[in-house]
Amino acid sequence: MNKKIETIIAVGGTGGHVIPGYNLAKHLNGKNFNINIVSDKRGCKFINKQNIFKVFILPSSPINTKNVLTFFISSIIILYSIFRSIFFLILNRPKIIFGMGGYASFPICIAASILKIKFLIYENNLIIGKANKYLLPFAEKILISHKEIEGINQKYEYKVVQIGNIIKNEIINFSKDYNQSDNQKISILILGGSQAAKIFANILPSVFKNCSDQGILLKIYQQCLPEQNEDLKQFYKKNNLDFSIFNFSENIVEYFSKVNLAITRSGSSMLAELTNANIPFISVPLPSSAENHQLKNAIFYERKKLCFLIHEKDLNKKLIYLIRELYENNSILDEIKKNQRQYSDKNVYNNIDQLLKDIIDEKN
């Protein structure tokens, strides 16, 4: 088949939706697919600035029912985006559409349903998101990362296909054998979106200082906002802590190779990346996450003994005790890594390729 298959990947405005969508786009771009990405203005900031893919920007809004006025405004925005999506689809004539979750994916998928274009939705959290829940009755399939997902109505279970987490191939194939010795520094990678970077920069440095005061040797690799660079550098230098500060990086694997522990928010993509890379991590759920999905993600990984869970409100009082325990007993990290080695998303792209082949063959 020489002619490329026109494909649209619609992503919500957060990194948790955009990053898997972008990973999928890069994979399909190497196959026989021509990719267009649809998102809102928030989502565009996560998309690679090299302009590999065409990006169609749609306004998006949650259904806001707090009062009549906000409900009316959000409804108008959504209807406008649906009409724009219909014209966009007529113009581009895609054969398949992926909805990766988030409100920005909703209008394009509804428009696809109206035009009788098949679309798939993807859910990588442990509870189905609102947009995907609304779209599920019209979707061809729902692709999931974990069979333990909650919130899918039993009558739609026939649409469920477990494929794994759509993460970067270089992370799936990442390998590092790191064993901590008794007097070695714990090398800690601090990760998170913009909200986490701000909060972690406010809370964690004093915790690390207390660790250092107790004789715990640390090396800190901290992701932060650009405006936090100087304050963090001054604090760590003043307190003689070994550190490296960086801002948001495409090449996160570079830091995976340097650490034996991470502290992160509980977005599904990041937890999957750390697990596949065999990096033990402390999961700190975002308290305000929709449907409390980050807490559900963190609990899932903790129960499987793939990570540690600390609530944000408990960081000041609990983190130092956990770090001390890990420093004094390096076998704890080794046990987490052993459990992580039993888990892999290495088949995710093969699963996607087979599913698309079946759908395309069926259409032909």
Phi and psi in degrees as a GROMACS rama.xvg file:
@    title "Ramachandran Plot"
@    xaxis  label "Phi"
@    yaxis  label "Psi"
@TYPE xy
-88.5816  -36.7496  ASN-2
-71.3436  130.979  LYS-3
-73.3048  147.8  LYS-4
-87.7646  118.226  ILE-5
-68.6556  125.114  GLU-6
-136.146  139.56  THR-7
-119.043  134.452  ILE-8
-117.085  114.221  ILE-9
-102.54  124.074  ALA-10
-125.546  145.162  VAL-11
-71.8233  -178.396  GLY-12
-87.7168  0.498726  GLY-13
-106.605  159.993  THR-14
-57.5787  -32.6752  GLY-15
-63.5585  -24.0643  GLY-16
-97.3001  -41.384  HIS-17
-69.1632  -43.5413  VAL-18
-63.0657  -47.8997  ILE-19
-61.8807  -37.2644  PRO-20
-62.9656  -40.8912  GLY-21
-69.2966  -39.757  TYR-22
-60.3969  -42.4557  ASN-23
-63.9185  -42.2981  LEU-24
-60.147  -43.785  ALA-25
-64.1475  -38.8269  LYS-26
-65.1136  -49.7024  HIS-27
-68.8946  -28.4773  LEU-28
-63.4023  -26.6164  ASN-29
-83.4107  -4.07753  GLY-30
-103.898  -145.537  LYS-31
-102.688  43.2151  ASN-32
-124.214  140.43  PHE-33
-102.819  120.543  ASN-34
-105.411  132.884  ILE-35
-118.856  138.994  ASN-36
-108.761  136.561  ILE-37
-116.932  130.483  VAL-38
-155.912  -178.253  SER-39
-102.085  -176.506  ASP-40
-62.9169  -33.6151  LYS-41
-65.0982  -42.7447  ARG-42
-66.4033  -30.2866  GLY-43
-62.524  -28.7705  CYS-44
-69.2438  -17.7975  LYS-45
-89.5647  -15.1147  PHE-46
-83.3389  138.003  ILE-47
-49.9432  130.098  ASN-48
-78.2529  3.24177  LYS-49
-78.5231  -2.31913  GLN-50
57.9323  43.3909  ASN-51
-68.501  -35.254  ILE-52
-119.101  150.953  PHE-53
-72.4761  136.592  LYS-54
-121.558  123.589  VAL-55
-103.152  122.276  PHE-56
-97.8255  126.845  ILE-57
-117.96  141.048  LEU-58
-69.4967  146.073  PRO-59
-138.174  160.453  SER-60
-161.489  142.38  SER-61
-72.1157  160.831  PRO-62
-75.7029  106.284  ILE-63
-97.7274  111.563  ASN-64
-106.312  16.1258  THR-65
-64.6032  -37.3457  LYS-66
-152.056  171.9  ASN-67
-63.0557  -41.093  VAL-68
-65.4259  -48.8413  LEU-69
-65.7911  -35.2762  THR-70
-63.8342  -41.6771  PHE-71
-64.1106  -44.7552  PHE-72
-64.3945  -46.608  ILE-73
-64.7377  -35.9394  SER-74
-65.2606  -41.3531  SER-75
-62.9497  -43.4102  ILE-76
-60.7953  -45.1983  ILE-77
-65.4747  -43.9877  ILE-78
-62.9248  -41.8559  LEU-79
-60.1529  -43.677  TYR-80
-66.828  -34.3685  SER-81
-64.9386  -45.1987  ILE-82
-63.7816  -41.7923  PHE-83
-62.6294  -37.8519  ARG-84
-65.7044  -37.9222  SER-85
-59.5689  -47.866  ILE-86
-64.6006  -37.957  PHE-87
-63.3339  -42.2614  PHE-88
-69.7292  -38.6663  LEU-89
-62.4594  -39.4083  ILE-90
-70.266  -39.4368  LEU-91
-95.9721  -21.4435  ASN-92
49.4179  58.1179  ARG-93
-69.9203  152.636  PRO-94
-89.406  -28.3506  LYS-95
-148.466  146.84  ILE-96
-130.171  137.308  ILE-97
-108.944  125.815  PHE-98
-102.091  115.47  GLY-99
-94.3004  10.4505  MET-100
94.7406  162.039  GLY-101
92.5895  156.754  GLY-102
-65.5413  -27.5603  TYR-103
-69.6748  -18.6447  ALA-104
-84.2348  -15.3988  SER-105
-67.0082  -52.3286  PHE-106
-60.6757  -41.5452  PRO-107
-67.0743  -35.0555  ILE-108
-73.4234  -37.6465  CYS-109
-64.7878  -41.7587  ILE-110
-61.1362  -40.4191  ALA-111
-61.0003  -41.0553  ALA-112
-62.5788  -41.9921  SER-113
-61.9962  -39.3894  ILE-114
-89.4807  5.21779  LEU-115
62.7674  36.3056  LYS-116
-99.3384  131.147  ILE-117
-67.7864  137.252  LYS-118
-137.475  148.764  PHE-119
-111.323  147.87  LEU-120
-118.106  151.636  ILE-121
-124.857  134.604  TYR-122
-132.888  117.723  GLU-123
-106.104  -1.11439  ASN-124
-87.2046  173.716  ASN-125
-87.6403  -1.52469  LEU-126
-138.774  135.968  ILE-127
-64.9383  134.475  ILE-128
-72.8173  163.625  GLY-129
-61.2146  -47.6193  LYS-130
-58.968  -46.4666  ALA-131
-65.701  -33.485  ASN-132
-64.5542  -40.6498  LYS-133
-68.4466  -33.0179  TYR-134
-84.3069  -22.4411  LEU-135
-53.1831  -41.7069  LEU-136
-59.8231  -25.2799  PRO-137
-101.114  -13.1365  PHE-138
-76.0764  150.276  ALA-139
-68.4181  -47.9283  GLU-140
-146.391  157.658  LYS-141
-115.786  120.784  ILE-142
-92.4119  130.216  LEU-143
-124.811  156.956  ILE-144
-88.6136  -33.6232  SER-145
-133.596  134.374  HIS-146
-66.9077  -17.356  LYS-147
-81.7025  9.45093  GLU-148
-56.1246  143.154  ILE-149
-107.794  156.711  GLU-150
95.1082  2.21933  GLY-151
-91.2282  121.303  ILE-152
-58.6543  137.337  ASN-153
-56.0915  -31.7283  GLN-154
-71.8421  -10.3883  LYS-155
-108.398  11.0142  TYR-156
-62.9422  -26.1099  GLU-157
-67.1195  -15.5696  TYR-158
-88.5258  -8.38637  LYS-159
-79.9993  129.999  VAL-160
-131.125  118.286  VAL-161
-84.2671  120.394  GLN-162
-117.222  -21.5932  ILE-163
105.212  -174.445  GLY-164
-88.9043  130.771  ASN-165
-85.0824  88.261  ILE-166
-118.584  171.667  ILE-167
-62.7236  141.449  LYS-168
-60.2082  -36.3673  ASN-169
-67.1173  -24.1772  GLU-170
-81.5387  -39.6071  ILE-171
-58.1584  -38.1095  ILE-172
-93.6201  2.38305  ASN-173
-65.5006  139.82  PHE-174
-145.268  128.64  SER-175
-151.004  124.971  LYS-176
-98.5521  107.333  ASP-177
-126.819  116.491  TYR-178
-118.098  122.693  ASN-179
-77.5401  134.395  GLN-180
-99.5985  167.547  SER-181
-54.3835  -45.5933  ASP-182
-103.085  18.6221  ASN-183
-88.6026  150.139  GLN-184
-65.164  145.829  LYS-185
-84.3741  120.945  ILE-186
-95.4913  118.068  SER-187
-115.204  129.333  ILE-188
-103.555  123.705  LEU-189
-105.885  120.649  ILE-190
-125.282  160.12  LEU-191
160.55  163.058  GLY-192
-69.9644  -170.238  GLY-193
-60.1797  -40.7584  SER-194
-65.743  -44.4395  GLN-195
-65.5574  -41.1081  ALA-196
-58.1297  -41.8545  ALA-197
-67.1905  -48.7918  LYS-198
-68.3545  -44.0542  ILE-199
-62.228  -36.0551  PHE-200
-68.0595  -26.8022  ALA-201
-80.1466  -34.6578  ASN-202
-97.4476  -45.9037  ILE-203
-71.603  -36.1256  LEU-204
-55.6494  -40.7472  PRO-205
-68.0042  -33.1565  SER-206
-64.9572  -43.85  VAL-207
-64.9299  -35.7337  PHE-208
-62.1661  -44.7624  LYS-209
-61.8651  -38.2147  ASN-210
-61.5173  -46.5755  CYS-211
-62.1532  -40.3736  SER-212
-61.7041  -25.6085  ASP-213
-93.0164  7.92803  GLN-214
87.1843  12.2871  GLY-215
-86.3995  122.142  ILE-216
-85.7973  123.239  LEU-217
-126.937  150.755  LEU-218
-124.206  122.654  LYS-219
-107.321  126.425  ILE-220
-115.482  106.027  TYR-221
-117.974  124  GLN-222
-83.1185  131.495  GLN-223
-148.056  174.8  CYS-224
-77.6607  148.227  LEU-225
-53.6017  -36.9471  PRO-226
-72.246  -8.97142  GLU-227
-96.2321  -7.53146  GLN-228
-52.8999  -54.1156  ASN-229
-66.8079  -43.4681  GLU-230
-62.4946  -42.5642  ASP-231
-65.0276  -44.3011  LEU-232
-59.1903  -44.6774  LYS-233
-63.8465  -40.9204  GLN-234
-64.5021  -48.5548  PHE-235
-66.975  -38.6537  TYR-236
-64.3302  -44.9816  LYS-237
-59.0854  -34.6739  LYS-238
-102.746  15.5006  ASN-239
55.1621  40.5109  ASN-240
-97.5993  139.261  LEU-241
-78.0193  122.003  ASP-242
-148.805  162.639  PHE-243
-145.095  126.184  SER-244
-104.745  136.346  ILE-245
-144.879  158.453  PHE-246
-100.365  -169.093  ASN-247
-64.5622  128.471  PHE-248
-127.088  136.429  SER-249
-69.2615  -32.9115  GLU-250
-96.7323  63.258  ASN-251
-69.1923  -22.8829  ILE-252
-59.8627  -30.4458  VAL-253
-55.9574  -36.4163  GLU-254
-84.3638  -29.0631  TYR-255
-57.4385  -34.6605  PHE-256
-74.0594  -8.50516  SER-257
-107.302  -7.4262  LYS-258
-124.156  163.58  VAL-259
-126.795  11.7982  ASN-260
-159.767  145.82  LEU-261
-131.586  153.323  ALA-262
-121.33  125.962  ILE-263
-149.063  158.2  THR-264
-65.5145  177.055  ARG-265
-111.459  33.5944  SER-266
-65.413  142.729  GLY-267
-61.7526  -38.5742  SER-268
-64.4124  -45.5914  SER-269
-66.7336  -40.0724  MET-270
-63.0317  -39.0128  LEU-271
-66.9978  -40.8281  ALA-272
-62.0908  -46.9815  GLU-273
-64.4579  -39.2507  LEU-274
-65.8894  -45.3812  THR-275
-64.2374  -31.1085  ASN-276
-85.2384  -0.489313  ALA-277
58.8851  45.4532  ASN-278
-108.076  108.716  ILE-279
-56.2546  142.669  PRO-280
-144.509  156.079  PHE-281
-103.196  117.737  ILE-282
-94.2971  126.182  SER-283
-121.186  95.0095  VAL-284
-62.7028  143.526  PRO-285
-71.2984  118.249  LEU-286
-61.3723  -27.5522  PRO-287
-97.8184  13.137  SER-288
-64.1736  144.124  SER-289
-58.2852  134.484  ALA-290
57.0884  17.3854  GLU-291
53.7888  35.982  ASN-292
-67.4953  -29.6096  HIS-293
-67.3585  -36.2229  GLN-294
-64.3984  -41.5876  LEU-295
-62.3056  -41.477  LYS-296
-59.8162  -47.9547  ASN-297
-63.7994  -42.5741  ALA-298
-62.0336  -41.4137  ILE-299
-58.5273  -49.0095  PHE-300
-69.9446  -35.8486  TYR-301
-66.0664  -42.8225  GLU-302
-62.5845  -30.0741  ARG-303
-85.8045  4.90607  LYS-304
58.8262  42.1005  LYS-305
-103.015  -9.12673  LEU-306
-162.038  -178.957  CYS-307
-114.753  149.893  PHE-308
-120.895  124.995  LEU-309
-132.911  129.151  ILE-310
-72.8158  148.311  HIS-311
-53.8383  -41.425  GLU-312
-66.0057  -17.2593  LYS-313
-102.373  1.74671  ASP-314
-58.1646  -46.3579  LEU-315
-59.658  -38.5965  ASN-316
-96.7271  -21.4239  LYS-317
-106.055  -27.0503  LYS-318
-64.7027  -41.529  LEU-319
-62.8927  -36.2615  ILE-320
-68.5321  -38.8174  TYR-321
-67.312  -44.5802  LEU-322
-61.9639  -41.1291  ILE-323
-62.306  -42.441  ARG-324
-62.4435  -42.126  GLU-325
-67.7974  -34.7232  LEU-326
-68.5761  -39.9854  TYR-327
-81.5792  -22.8261  GLU-328
-133.79  86.4802  ASN-329
-68.6581  -12.376  ASN-330
-67.9937  -21.2026  SER-331
-64.6373  -45.6535  ILE-332
-65.2804  -37.6951  LEU-333
-62.3549  -37.5938  ASP-334
-67.5741  -40.4188  GLU-335
-61.1329  -44.6108  ILE-336
-63.5467  -37.5381  LYS-337
-61.4283  -42.384  LYS-338
-66.5187  -39.6943  ASN-339
-64.9012  -31.4425  GLN-340
-66.2897  -17.8836  ARG-341
-79.8973  -8.55912  GLN-342
-114.935  137.271  TYR-343
-156.858  143.247  SER-344
-104.631  26.7916  ASP-345
-63.5873  -19.4977  LYS-346
-95.8297  4.12784  ASN-347
-60.5267  -42.9218  VAL-348
-75.6323  -31.3096  TYR-349
-63.6557  -40.4492  ASN-350
-63.1437  -40.8879  ASN-351
-65.8724  -45.0552  ILE-352
-59.2919  -42.9495  ASP-353
-67.0828  -41.2117  GLN-354
-62.7974  -45.5355  LEU-355
-64.813  -38.5842  LEU-356
-60.1355  -43.4019  LYS-357
-63.4319  -42.1949  ASP-358
-67.9248  -43.7929  ILE-359
-67.0857  -41.836  ILE-360
-61.9249  -37.745  ASP-361
-65.5471  -39.605  GLU-362
-69.0351  -32.1647  LYS-363
